Amino acid sequence: MPIDNAAKFVAPFRVTNGRKFSLADHACDSLGGHAIDKEESKALLEEGKVRLKKLQELLYAADQWSVLMILQAMDAAGKDSTIEHVMSGVNPQGCQVHSFKAPSPEELDHDFLWRTAKALPERGRIGIHNRSYYEEVLVVRVHPEFLGAQRLPENGFGKKAGSEKFWEERLEAIADHERHLARSGMRIMKFFLHVSKDEQKERQLGRIDDPAKNWKFNARDVAERAHWEEYMAAYEAAIRATAAPYAPWYVIPADRKWFMRLAVMQAIIAEMEGLDLAFPTLSVDAMKKLGEARKALLES
């Protein structure tokens, strides 16, 4: 059965007010109350690709809005494969993907929002950020020693780097940044692919045991498991501080990859359908010129 209402389908995962948000309320293996299986999800994903392709075409033609998708997750949650499976039906000319890893020396010489601001999508395009400025309140919060490389001055505005007030101010800066982008015509959607610690362990073991996946394994990711609770606390704080109707978080259950991909697809469709996109309407003069061009072509 097709999904007629994408917004309703993903409503259990959409967070627009973080005041009472708790990760404990979001199970990693949830199906959001939907009676659906893996085989059915494959067919629904293909249907979703058709809908998303049409929406992308409208977005590009209207040239008024831009769309920003931010994907955040623990290692092995499935960010890369989600991008691959969900976006495989769109026109590559209208979509751009940027992955953000450890900052370069040039990036460290700027404020923490600079490198992602350079990669924002222009009007008519979909931008996908595989990790983002949220790393600055996630991995850097768990490892505050990374702040040393940023050489932050005590200038009378911000609190001491690494203090609780410091993180509050960074989250406030992110919320202000997203509010500005939304006001400028950018539809923002943020995804936390919520994988359980046990499922992550199985996927990491799979990377070790399967020669075709050995290249994906990084011993550092195993060491990060020791900070699991700290990361969950950091994610919870980030979502609480930055969830908004114009920049919602989607906390997507990630233990079942097939459902995770379908839920992400439906969230994108729901947000883009909310833009009420349409092909541009030509003026009377433009229509007249179109008729003249048609006549000239027929006579040529």
C-alpha positions in Angstrom: 0.0 0.0 0.0 1.5 3.4 -1.0 2.3 6.0 1.6 -0.2 8.8 0.9 0.8 11.1 3.7 4.5 11.3 4.2 4.2 13.9 7.0 2.0 11.5 9.0 4.3 8.6 8.4 7.3 10.4 9.9 5.4 12.3 12.6 6.6 9.9 15.4 10.2 10.8 14.6 9.9 14.6 14.0 11.1 16.9 16.9 10.3 20.6 16.6 10.4 21.5 20.3 13.3 20.1 22.3 12.2 21.3 25.7 11.0 17.9 26.9 13.0 15.8 24.5 14.6 12.6 25.7 16.4 9.9 23.7 14.9 7.4 26.0 11.6 8.0 24.3 13.0 6.9 20.9 13.7 3.2 20.5 16.4 2.3 18.0 14.4 -0.5 16.5 11.0 1.2 16.4 8.8 1.1 13.3 6.9 4.2 14.5 3.7 2.1 14.9 3.6 1.2 11.2 2.8 -2.4 10.2 5.5 -2.9 7.5 8.1 -5.4 6.6 11.4 -5.4 4.7 10.0 -6.5 1.3 7.2 -3.9 1.4 9.7 -1.2 2.4 11.7 -1.9 -0.8 8.7 -1.2 -3.0 7.8 1.9 -1.0 11.3 3.2 -1.3 11.1 2.9 -5.1 7.8 4.8 -5.1 9.4 7.4 -2.9 12.2 7.9 -5.4 9.7 8.8 -8.1 8.0 11.3 -5.8 11.3 12.8 -4.7 12.5 13.2 -8.3 9.4 15.2 -9.2 9.8 17.4 -6.1 13.5 18.0 -7.0 12.5 19.1 -10.5 9.9 21.5 -9.1 12.5 22.8 -6.6 15.0 23.4 -9.4 12.5 25.0 -11.7 11.0 27.4 -9.1 14.5 28.5 -8.1 13.2 30.0 -4.9 14.0 27.6 -2.1 17.0 25.5 -1.3 17.0 22.3 0.8 19.6 21.3 3.4 19.8 17.8 4.8 22.1 17.2 7.8 23.0 13.7 8.7 24.5 12.9 12.1 25.1 9.6 13.7 27.4 7.3 15.6 29.8 5.2 13.5 28.2 2.4 11.4 24.7 3.9 11.7 24.4 4.0 8.0 24.8 7.6 6.8 26.6 6.8 3.6 24.3 4.0 2.6 21.3 6.1 3.4 22.5 8.8 1.0 23.1 6.2 -1.6 19.7 4.5 -1.4 17.5 7.5 -0.8 19.0 9.9 -3.3 19.8 7.5 -6.1 16.7 8.6 -8.1 17.4 12.4 -8.2 19.2 14.4 -10.9 22.8 14.7 -9.8 22.9 18.2 -11.2 20.4 19.3 -8.5 22.1 17.6 -5.6 25.4 18.1 -3.9 27.0 16.1 -1.1 29.7 17.3 1.3 31.3 15.2 4.0 33.0 16.9 6.9 35.8 15.2 8.8 38.5 16.6 11.0 39.0 20.3 10.2 42.0 21.5 8.2 44.4 24.2 9.4 42.6 26.7 7.2 39.2 25.7 8.7 40.6 26.0 12.2 41.6 29.6 11.4 37.9 30.5 11.0 34.9 30.3 13.2 33.3 26.8 13.6 30.4 27.6 11.2 32.6 28.8 8.3 33.5 25.5 6.6 29.9 24.3 6.4 28.6 27.8 5.4 30.8 27.6 2.3 29.1 24.4 1.3 25.5 25.5 1.6 23.2 24.7 -1.4 22.1 27.5 -3.6 18.5 28.1 -4.5 16.9 25.3 -6.4 19.3 22.7 -5.1 19.4 20.0 -2.4 22.5 20.0 -0.2 23.4 17.0 1.9 25.9 17.4 4.8 27.4 14.2 6.0 28.2 15.4 9.5 28.2 19.2 10.0 28.8 22.0 12.5 27.0 19.8 15.0 30.4 17.9 15.3 31.5 21.0 17.3 28.9 20.2 20.0 29.2 16.4 19.8 32.7 15.0 19.2 34.4 18.2 20.4 32.2 18.3 23.5 33.1 14.6 24.3 36.8 15.5 23.5 37.2 19.1 24.7 41.0 18.7 24.2 40.2 19.4 20.5 39.4 23.0 21.4 43.1 23.7 21.9 43.6 23.6 18.1 41.0 26.3 17.7 43.0 28.9 19.6 39.9 30.6 21.0 40.6 34.0 22.7 39.0 35.2 25.9 37.4 38.3 24.3 34.7 39.2 26.8 31.9 37.7 24.8 32.1 33.9 25.2 32.6 31.9 28.3 35.7 29.8 29.0 36.2 27.2 26.3 34.8 23.9 27.4 32.6 25.2 30.2 28.9 24.4 30.3 28.1 28.0 29.4 30.4 27.7 26.4 28.5 24.7 25.0 25.2 26.6 25.6 26.6 29.5 23.6 27.7 27.3 20.7 24.3 25.7 20.5 22.7 29.1 20.6 24.9 30.2 17.7 23.8 27.1 15.7 20.1 27.9 16.5 20.6 31.5 15.4 22.4 30.3 12.2 19.6 28.0 11.2 17.0 30.6 11.9 18.8 33.0 9.6 19.1 30.3 6.9 15.4 29.5 7.2 14.4 33.1 6.9 16.5 33.3 3.7 14.6 30.5 2.0 16.3 27.3 3.1 14.3 24.3 4.2 16.5 22.6 6.8 16.0 19.0 8.0 18.3 17.3 10.5 18.6 13.6 10.9 20.0 11.7 13.8 20.3 8.1 12.7 19.7 6.4 16.1 21.6 3.1 16.2 21.9 1.0 19.4 25.2 0.2 20.9 24.6 -3.6 20.4 23.7 -3.1 16.7 26.8 -0.9 16.2 28.9 -3.7 17.6 27.5 -6.2 15.2 28.1 -3.9 12.2 31.7 -3.2 13.3 32.4 -6.9 13.7 31.0 -7.4 10.2 33.5 -4.9 8.9 36.3 -7.0 10.4 35.0 -10.4 9.4 34.1 -9.5 5.8 37.2 -8.8 3.6 35.1 -6.6 1.3 34.4 -4.3 4.2 37.8 -4.3 5.9 38.5 -0.9 4.4 35.6 0.6 6.3 37.0 -0.4 9.7 38.7 2.1 11.9 40.0 1.1 15.3 39.4 4.6 16.6 35.7 4.0 16.2 35.9 1.1 18.6 37.7 3.2 21.2 34.9 5.8 20.9 32.4 3.2 22.2 33.8 3.9 25.6 32.3 7.3 25.4 28.8 6.1 24.3 26.9 7.7 27.2 28.7 11.0 26.8 27.8 11.0 23.1 24.1 10.3 23.8 24.1 13.1 26.3 25.6 15.4 23.8 23.1 14.4 21.1 20.3 14.9 23.5 21.5 18.4 24.5 22.0 19.4 20.8 18.5 18.3 19.8 16.9 20.0 22.8 18.6 23.3 22.0 18.1 23.4 18.3 14.9 21.6 17.4 12.5 24.1 15.7 9.6 24.0 13.3 11.8 25.6 10.6 14.7 23.3 11.4 13.3 20.0 12.8 15.2 17.0 14.0 14.2 13.6 12.8 15.3 10.9 15.3 15.3 7.9 12.9 15.5 4.4 14.3 18.6 2.9 12.7 18.8 -0.7 13.9 16.8 -1.8 10.8 18.5 -0.2 7.8 15.6 -0.9 5.5 13.2 1.1 7.7 15.7 3.8 8.4 16.1 4.5 4.6 12.3 4.6 4.1 11.8 6.9 7.0 14.5 9.3 5.8 12.9 9.3 2.3 9.5 10.1 3.7 10.8 12.9 5.8 12.4 14.5 2.8 9.2 14.2 0.8 7.2 15.6 3.7 9.4 18.6 4.1 9.6 19.4 0.4 5.9 18.9 -0.1 5.4 21.5 2.6 7.1 24.1 0.4 4.1 24.0 -2.0 6.4 24.0 -5.0 5.1 24.7 -8.5 6.5 25.3 -12.0 7.0 29.1 -12.7 4.0 30.8 -14.4 5.0 32.9 -17.5 3.8 36.4 -17.9 1.5 37.4 -20.8 4.4 38.8 -22.8 6.5 35.7 -22.2 3.6 33.5 -23.4 3.2 35.6 -26.5 6.9 35.2 -27.3 6.5 31.5 -26.7 3.7 31.3 -29.3 5.9 33.3 -31.7 8.7 30.9 -31.2 6.5 27.9 -31.8 5.2 29.4 -35.0 8.7 30.1 -36.2 9.8 26.5 -35.5 6.8 25.1 -37.4 7.7 27.3 -40.4 11.4 26.5 -40.4 
